[in-house]
Amino acid sequence: MVRLTLVTAVMVLPVVVGGCSFIDSGEPASVSKPPAPPPSPTPALSEKAAMTALKRYMLGINAANGKLNSGLASKVESGSAQQIHNAQYKVFKQNRLKIRPVKYTAGLAAAPKFSGYPKWFFAAATDTGSKPATRDILLFVQDQAGAPWRVAYAPFSRTATGPIASGVDVEDFPDVVPAGDPGVVVPPSKVAPALAEVISRGTRSPWAKQFAIGRLVKAQYQGLRDTREAYEGNNWTGTSQAVAATTPVYAVRTKSGGALAWFGIDVKASYRGKANAAGMTWESSDFGDFQKGFGIPSTVRSSITSVERNEVLAYIPPKGKGKVQIIANRWFPVSVKGR
């Protein structure tokens, strides 16, 4: 893979990315000629454009995080990434918290090939601003020609350096994996609902045998059980379950013939208190009072509905070559309502 160095006033970022620019589709077909064939797929962006996108994001998100300003974040983020930061800013303002500045020091990236829009690429950058250091695996999307590149997913990994995952590698200019690809353990179109079912049902799900049951799956499954027990044990009635988020799935081919896939999982809860229900709170040692953060009472007594977003990056191996591995994730509630 080719290494580049991005030098700015605030960072040095080695990046691996493709160096081809966009290709024009040629002159319009005349009435006397058959329509021109569609252009061949080409890498999503050039080296210069990739460096510009990375620099713009890093500077922009630090500005937004410093002011907890959703308007600033919307200039460099979209989709799930923007939804999570919008929610974080609400909670951080109410609970008087701050976000550490992002300090990227090294990275890997790849530019998939496209013949139209939207286009996307990913960059895996080590963030030494986190303590300990982590790796943000950023999925950048450009909706149309001339539009800004914005981050749609930003899951992070505790493995801050080296390969994205053991035995997982991607070409400089990889192919996009079809949504229904039959050659992988779980097609990209089904990976989010399949994982959601495993989180909700555990080993009772028929999909469980296709997933490596690691830290994230265990924690989310146990969290659902704990939530149900807490509410039901305090005279509330309702449900909690994981579902596929409505955000897009992006999947790129790996050298092994498998796929790296970015997607979202939502954990939805809805409970109502009975006549003698106890008041319920929701607090975190890292983020403080979630209910206060979303503008509802710190103790709810009648009802509560919530949506917790998990951004996920998973490696999906070819059939017969192992199980789906969760490589990176990012969690935060994106909606909490109650009284």
HELIX and SHEET records of a PDB file:
HELIX    1   1 GLU A   47  LYS A   67  1                                  21    
HELIX    2   2 SER A   70  ALA A   73  1                                   4    
HELIX    3   3 GLY A   79  GLN A   94  1                                  16    
HELIX    4   4 PRO A  188  ARG A  201  1                                  14    
HELIX    5   5 GLY A  202  ARG A  204  5                                   3    
HELIX    6   6 ALA A  208  GLN A  210  5                                   3    
HELIX    7   7 ARG A  215  GLU A  232  1                                  18    
HELIX    8   8 PHE A  290  GLY A  293  1                                   4    
SHEET    1   A 2 LEU A   4  VAL A   7  0                                        
SHEET    2   A 2 VAL A  12  VAL A  15 -1                                        
SHEET    1   B 2 THR A  42  PRO A  43  0                                        
SHEET    2   B 2 LYS A 113  PHE A 114 -1                                        
SHEET    1   C 4 TYR A 104  ALA A 110  0                                        
SHEET    2   C 4 LYS A 119  ASP A 127 -1                                        
SHEET    3   C 4 THR A 134  GLN A 142 -1                                        
SHEET    4   C 4 ARG A 150  TYR A 153 -1                                        
SHEET    1   D 4 TYR A 104  ALA A 110  0                                        
SHEET    2   D 4 LYS A 119  ASP A 127 -1                                        
SHEET    3   D 4 THR A 134  GLN A 142 -1                                        
SHEET    4   D 4 PHE A 156  SER A 157 -1                                        
SHEET    1   E 3 TRP A 236  ALA A 244  0                                        
SHEET    2   E 3 ALA A 259  GLY A 273 -1                                        
SHEET    3   E 3 TYR A 250  ARG A 253 -1                                        
SHEET    1   F 4 TRP A 236  ALA A 244  0                                        
SHEET    2   F 4 ALA A 259  GLY A 273 -1                                        
SHEET    3   F 4 SER A 303  ILE A 316 -1                                        
SHEET    4   F 4 GLN A 325  GLY A 338 -1                                        
SHEET    1   G 2 GLU A 283  SER A 284  0                                        
SHEET    2   G 2 GLY A 288  ASP A 289 -1                                        
END                                                                             
